[in-house]
Amino acid sequence: MAADAERRRACRRRFMLKQNEITLSLTWIKIRECAEMSPGSGTIRR
């Protein structure tokens, strides 16, 4: 039982890390797109 709970916890941690990676990469893509759209201004427009 203990091993099962431990495995589940590890799986959840890995899943959260994966979600974090995806969110970060998506955010960077958005920032890069905005920066390319408005090269004149340093501000990021939504």
N, C-alpha and C positions, 0 to 999 in steps of 0.2 A: 504493500500500500504506500509506504513512504517513498519507495523508488518511483512509483507511478506519479505521485504528486510532484516529485522533484522533476520528473521528465516533463510533466505538463507545464510547470513553472518555467523551465528552460525554453520550452517551445514558445510560450507566450512572450518571453523576453526577446527571443529571436524575431518573432513576428513584429513586436514593437520597434525593434531596431530597423527592420526592413521597412516598415511604414515611415519611420523617420527619414531614412535614406531617400525614399520615393518623394516625400514631401519636400525635402531640401532640394533635390534635383529639379523638381517642378518649379519651385520658387526661383531657383537660379535661371531656369529657362525663361520664365516670365520677366525677370529683371533684365536679362540679356535682350529679349525681344523689345522691351520698352526702351532700352538704351539705344538700340539700333533704329527704332522708329523716330526718336527725337535726339539726334546727335548734337544739335545746337545747345540744348538746355541740359544741365547736369541733373535736373530733378526727374524723378520717375513719375510719369503721368499714368493714371489708371484709365 
